[in-house]
Every structure is written in structure tokens, then in C-alpha cells.
Amino acid sequence: MAAAGPAAVLSSGKTMPLLGLGTWQSTSEQVINAVKTAIDAGYRHIDTAQVYGNEKDVGQAIKEKIAEGKIKREDVFVTTKLKPNFSRPEHVREAMTQSLADLGLDYVDLYLIHSPINFKYGTDPFTYAGNPEEIYDDVDYIDTWRGMEPLVDEGLAKSIGGSNFNSQQLERLLQNSRIKPAVNQVELHPYLAQQDLVDFCKKNNILLTAFSALGAPARPKVFASGEEEPVLMEDPSVVAIAKKYGKSAAQILLRYHLDRGVSVIPKSVTPSRIQANFDIMDFSLSKEDLASLGQLDRKLRYVGANLFVTHKYYSY
């Protein structure tokens, strides 16, 4: 897998590049160009999800790069995720089949339950105008998992895992599964270090993947109270460490994850940033600098902290 950078062997026995491209919240044209730029830059791990609505764009970009001879299908690790309103076991295959059709692929390398929080089949919690509690589905994620496992048996997904799961939910999944979760994808950065979850996953051979690793810079940084949220990439400690290594704040924050043994999927549509985010293989952070970044933890969750808090399986 040329130019993929560092990789980890998952509990499934499959190899996953630790650095990938995130594709959330981008237009169709932006996604196609970003994925092609990333593959040219050396990325061999692309992350998408059915709920992002861009699987066709991701698939088109991969198809074009295969046609160019830049990569073969087996060179690129593709992750997608089960939409939260397809979580009843009888609907999992339908969602997987649709994702594969949209991606134009015979299999995905990793299929994740997007969230332990589920919604009624056919509803959309993000566009629903009423009280979201009206469309909650309390289907147990253990039952969802039992719909996921046959996808591995049939080769439609090489590995399976979760996203937005806490350690108690993962423990329950480990105790009630035939195929163990290989990955858990969560928000992770120095302001939300989640060291207990990092330790739990290492102990149980679950690879953690960090989203919003740069502190979700595209989001408005204002609390519900009207107070401004701190901007992670402007934190004096991050800026000082970046200066010390001659790197950008973003590069330091991405390297922080690799040096913790965590996978990371920075999202960008800007070619220069896509390249810069990949150019983090020529240095490592000292133990002292990792420790000082760890001390920035303020349990600040930028994404989704206040959504669906009354759901039975709310995980934060």
C-alpha cells in the first residue's frame, strides 16, 4: 500500500492506514476533488458515511484514480457508516447494499454503526421538524451488530466497528458479539482527550479513530450561553509546540493522535491543506510535548454534545 504512512493491524487481521481523509460537510464537486487530491498526495484511507450523502462522489473519485492507474481497489481503505435510521437488524443489509451501489464497490474495508442512538426507519432526525423523541427507535445496538456480522461473513465488509460509542457500550458489545468491533470512531483532540476511552480501546484491541481532530474549525465557536468557545488551533501551548517543531498547529494536532496510537481523519477540501495534513511523517512529538497537550483536556465536545440527550443510548 504505497505512500499510506503508518498503519495498524486491526483485530480482524486487516491493515488500516492511520491517517485518512474525512469528507463530512462538503459539496459534491469538493468531495470528488478532495478525494482525488488526497490519493495523489499519498492518502490510502478515505472516510465517508451514508448520512453524509456523498458516497457517490467518493466512489467516482476512487474509480477515476483506478482508471488512471494511480491505485488499485485493494490499495485504498474505504470506510462508510450505517445510517442511524437503518439500525434494526432487518434493515442493515438494505443500507449496506445501497452504500455499495452508491460507492460503486463490491465491498468496503470498514463498516461502522454510525451511532448507538437510533431512529425509526424512514425518518431523518436532522430534517424532522417536530420533537426528535417522536422518531426515536430504542432498538438495541447489540441487535444492530447482529445484523452487521453476516456482512463480514459474506465479504461485503472486511471489518466492522462503531462510532460515537462510549467504553461501557463497547464493553457490552464485546461481551455480546461473535465478531469483535475493530474500530471506534469518536471526537478526539487535546480539549477532549478521553484518555480512559483511549486506554480501554488499547486494552481491548479496538483501534480508535479521531474525528474533529483539529477542533472542528469550520463550526461556529459559540456556546449556547453566547460565550465564545476556545479555538483549539489558537491555544498558546499548541502554537508554542508548533513553533518548536517548525510545523503548523494542525500538523501538531494530527501528529498528537498518531503518537498516541490513534487513527485520524482530518477533513479538508483545500489541496494545500490536504497535502500539509499528510506531511506529518517526518517527525514525532516528545513524551513531554504529548504530556503538555494532554494537560489541555477540558472535556470540550464540539460536535453533537447536546443532540438527542434523552435517547436511551445517548453516549456522552
N, C-alpha and C positions, 0 to 999 in steps of 0.2 A: 504494500500500500504506500507508494511513493509520496513523499512530502506531506505525510499526515501529521507529523510531530509525535509527541508522546502518546502512548495508548495503554489501555488496561484490558486484561483478560477478564471477562465477566463470569459470573457463576454458571452461565450457560455454556462456557467454553469458547464463546465468540469474542473477537477482539474489537474494541471500540476506541476510536481516536478521542483523546480527552478534550481537544479543542474543536468546537463545531460552530456553524453559523446558525444563529436564530433568525426566524423570519416573521415574527408576530408584528402586526400593525404596519404593514407595508402595502402599497398598491401592487396590482398585477405586474406592471412593467418593472417596478422597482425590485420585486422579488426575482423575476427572471434574470435581470441584470446582476443583482446581488449574488445569486447562486452561481452564475457563470463566472463572475469576477472572483468569487471565493475559490472555486475549483481551480481556476488559473493560478491563484495565489498559493495553492497547496492544501487548502481545506479538503478533508475527505469525510466530513461528518456534517450532515445537513438536518436541521430540526424543524419540523412543521407540526401541524395538528389539523384535524378535520374542522375544528371550530374556527381556525384562522381563515378558512375559505380560500386558501392559496395552494392547495395540493396540486392542482393542475399546472400552476405556474412553476412550482418546484420540479414537477415531473418533466415539464417541457424543457427547462434549463438543463436538467441531467441528460435528457435524451439528445439535446443538441451537442453537449460535450462528448457524449459517447459517439455520436455520428462523426464528430471531428477527429476522433481517435485520441482525445486527451485522456480519457478514462475508460475503463470497462465497468460494467454494472457492479462487479464484485469489489471494485476499488473504493466505492463510496458507501458510507454507512448512513442509512436513511432512517430517521425516527419520525413516527407520527403518533397521534393520540386518539383514543376513543372519546367521542363526543359525549358529554355528560347526560344527554337525553337518550342515549342508546345503551344504558347500563344494565338493563335487565338481560339476563344471560341469553334469552331467545333473540335479542336484537344485536348482540355483539358481532356475530358473523356478517350481518347486513351492513353494519358500519365498516367493518374491515374490508368487505368486498367493494364498497363504494370508494374507500380510500385508495385501494389498489388500482381501481379503474381510473380514478382521477390522477393518480401519480403515474399511471402507465407502466406499473411494475408488477412482477409476478410475486414479489414478497417484499416486506420491509425488514430491516435489520433489528428494529426495536419498536414495539407497540406498547404504549403506556395507557393505563387508566388515567384520564386527564385530571380527575379529582375524585376523592371518596364521596363528594357531595353530588347527588344525582337528581335529575328532573324527569318529569313524566315524558314518555315517548311522544314525539311530535311537537313538543313545546320548545321555546327558546327563551331561557331566563334573561338573556341580555336585551331582548326586544319586548319582553312581556310588560304590558302597561300596568297590570294590577299588582297586588301583593305577591311577591315571589313564593310565599309559603303555599299559595294555592296550587302551584305546579311542582312542589317538592315531591320527589319519589324517595321513599325510605328503603329502597332495595339495598340489601347488604352488599358491600363491596367484595365480600367473600364469594357471594353468588356471581357477581360480575366476573371475578377472577376465574371461576369455574367455566365461564364462557370464553375466557381468554386462552386457557391451557390447550384446548384442542387445536387452536391456530398454530401453535408450535409443533404439535404432532404432525400437522399437515404441511408444514414448511411455509406457511403464509407469513409467519413472523418468526424470525430466528431467535429473538429474545423478547421477554415481556417484563413489564415493571409498572411502577406507579408514578404519579406526580401529585404534589401537594399533600402527601401523606405524612403524618407525624410518627414518632417512634412507637407509640402504643398501637397505632393502626398497622404499622409494618410488622410488629411482633405478632399480632393476631393473624395477619396474612401468612407469616412464616409458619405458624402453628397449624394452619388450615389449608395448606396448598400442597399439591403434588409437584408442581414446578415452582421453584422459589423466585421471588422478584429479583431481577438482575440489577435494576436501576431505580432510583427515586429522584425525580426532578423537582427542585424547590427553589424558592427565592433565597439567595445566599450572597452575602457580602460582609465587609467588616462591621457595618452598622447592624447586621443581623447574622451574627457568626454561627449561631445554632450548634455550638461545639458538642453538646450532648447528642444531637442527631448525627453529626459527623462521626462521633465515636461509636454510636450504635450501629451505623451502617458499615463502618470498617469491621467491627466485631462480627457482623453477620454477612459479610461478603456481598454487600449491596453497594454498588457504585452510586455516589451522589453526583448529580449534575446541577450546576448553579444557573438559574435564570435571573435576570435583572442584576447581573454581577457588577455592573457599573453604577448601580443605584437608580436604575430606571430614569436616565437623564431626559427622556422625551416627555415624561409626565409633568404636569403642573406640580410644583413643590409647595403646596399649601395644605395645612391640616384643616379638618372640618371646623376647628375653632377660629380659623382665619390666620393663625400663626404660620409663618413660613417654615417648611421642613428644611433641615440641613442638607446641603448638596455634597454628596459623598466625594465627588472628584475634586471638590474645592477644600476638603478637610486639610488643615495645615500639616498633619502627620503624613497624609498620603502625598501631598505636594513635596514635602521635605524628602521623603524616601525616593520619589521620582527624580528629584534633582540629584540626589546622591548617585543613582544608577545611570543618569543620563537618559531616562525613559519618560514617557508620558504617564500621567496619573492613571489613565485607562490601562496601559500596559502593566503597571504595578498591580492594579486590582485584578487583572486576569492571571498574572503570574502567581499571585497570592493563592488562588484556587489550585493551580497545578502543583504548587509546592505543598499544599495540604492533601494532595491525592484526590482532588475533586475535579470532575469534568466541568467545562464551562462553555456556554453557547452565546457569546455576545452577538447582538443584533445590530447590523448596520446596513445601509443602502449606499453609503458613500465609498467609492473604490479605494481612496487613500486610507480610510479608517479600517476597511476590511483587511487591507494589506498590513497596516500597523498592528491591528489586533492579532494577526498571525505571527508578527515578528517579535515573539517573546521567548524564542527557543534558545537564545544565546546568553541567558543569564538566569540565576536563581536568587531568591531572596535569602538573606542570612536568617538564622534562628531568631536573632534579636529583632530584626525588622518584621518577621512574621508575628512575633510576640507583641510588638507595639501595634501592629494592625489589629491583632486580636483584642487588644485592650480598648479599641474604639467601639466595641459592641454596645449598642443602646437599644437592642431588641426593636429596631425600627423596621416595620414591614411597609414597603412602598406599594405593593400590589395586593389588592383583594382582602385586606385585613377586616374590612367592615361589611363585606358581602356575605349574605346568607348565614349570618351568625346563629340563627335559630334552627339551622338544619341539624338533624340527629348526628350526622357525621362531620360536622364542622371541625376542621383540624388544627386551627390556630389557637 
